[in-house]
């Protein structure tokens, strides 16, 4: 049973960088052919795919976040991380990490039905 757990600060100030880590247990983040996603849900809105790091280390980002987002991993700790820079109160959301098979097309990563394991989510609030 794969389990994912998000961690990071619950409160970030505007203009700072939001940093979150997802710790994976029950499976390796280098196992073929999976990809590890970051997704968020702002209050009152739908899910938003932000980016993904695949089993081979390749990264792919949503055009909405590409200029501000970086995803990395620490294979020794079986963790992957999200950094979102220059945050504003509009970045307030519940942030999730999740797993899915690696997609053939970047646009396919916005298909949330393909995600088979999710973390419980972590609330991040951006203050002025």
Number of C-alpha atoms within 10 A of each C-alpha: 6 13 16 21 18 23 17 16 12 14 13 21 15 18 14 13 17 23 17 22 21 25 19 22 15 9 12 16 26 17 11 12 13 18 26 29 28 26 20 22 18 17 12 7 9 9 17 19 22 25 26 30 26 23 20 14 16 11 17 20 22 17 13 12 15 13 11 14 20 20 24 16 21 12 13 7 12 15 20 23 23 25 14 19 17 13 19 17 15 12 21 20 22 18 24 26 29 25 25 21 16 20 15 8 8 14 13 11 24 17 11 15 8 15 17 11 15 20 20 15 20 19 19 21 21 19 15 10
